[in-house]
Amino acid sequence: MHGRDDVQFIDLRDIRELQREGRVPGAFHAPRGLLEFWIDPESEYAKPVFQKNKTFVFFCAAGMRSALATKTAKDMGMSKVAHIDGGFSAWRKSGGAVEMPEPRSKT
């Protein structure tokens, strides 16, 4: 599903995890603790990415947070949702593309 125009990957990991382990190219970063606020179109914090007619594929490090996020998204009315069983670890293990961030300055 990665790379399709009708699919949006959502990375639920903490920013420190992304910095340390890299990210899936094109994935939108939505920290798990903010997800409900960002999905809800009535929230002042709603993100336009979640208002698009796409299939949303959630993932975290190992699949637990993304399984819960998928259930939450369904409970909030999103019908086209899935998650990566095994999370980012499974993604990397299967040979999925990974982008590493630019090194952070120590100054």
N, C-alpha and C positions, 0 to 999 in steps of 0.2 A: 504493500500500500504506500510505502514511502515514495515521495516524489510525484504523486498524483495531485492534480489541481483540486480535486474534491475531498481531499484528506488533509487534516491539520494535526501534526504531532504536538503534544503538550507535555513539556518536561516539568514535573512536579518537584524535582530535587531542590535542595537548598543551594544557594549561589556558591557556597564553598565546595559543594560536590561538583558543580559544573566547572569551577576553576581547577579543581584537582584532577578530574577524570575526563573532562571534555564534554562535548554535546553532540547531539544528533543534528546534522545540517538541516536548517529550515524549521527546527522545532521552536515553538513559542514557549518561553519560560513563564510558568505560573506557579509560584510557590504554593504548596498544598494549603497552608494556613489562610491564603487569600482567595482560594478558588471559588467558594460560594459567592463572595462579593463580586468577583470578576465575571461570573456566569450570569448572575441575576440582572436582567435588562432594566429593572426598576432601581437598582443600586446606583448611587452616585459614583461608585468605583467600577461600574461595568466596563468591560473591555470589548471593543468592536469585533475582535477576532472571534468571540464566542457567539456573536449574533449572525454569523455567516452560515449559509446552508452547506455545511460540510460534515464529514465524519470526523470525529475527534478521537484520536488515539492517545490515551494517557500513558505515561510511564514514569517510574521513579527508579531507585537503585535496584531493588530486588522484586518489585511487583506488589508489595503489600499496600503502600499508599495509593498506588494507581488503581488497585482493585476497589478500594474504598471510594476513591474519587469517581470512578466509573459508576458505582452505585449511587453516589450523591448526585451526579449529573443526571442520571436517569430519573431519580426522585424529583429533580428540579424541572423535569419536562423535556430534557434532551433525549432524543430517541436514537440518534446515530452516534453511539459511543462504544469504545472498546479500550482494552489496555494490553500492554505487552506483558505476558506472563513471564516472570523472571526479570523484568525491568531492563534497565540499561546494561546490567551485567550480561543478560542473555543476548541483548542486541550486539554488544561487543563480541561475545563468544561466537555468535553466528556470522561474524564478519561484516556487520553493519558499519557504515561510514561514521567516522568520529572526527569532529573538528576540535582542535585544542585551542584554548584562548591565548591571546598574546600574553607573554610574561608580564607580571605586574611589577611596577617600579618599586624598589626598596626605599626610595627617598620619601 
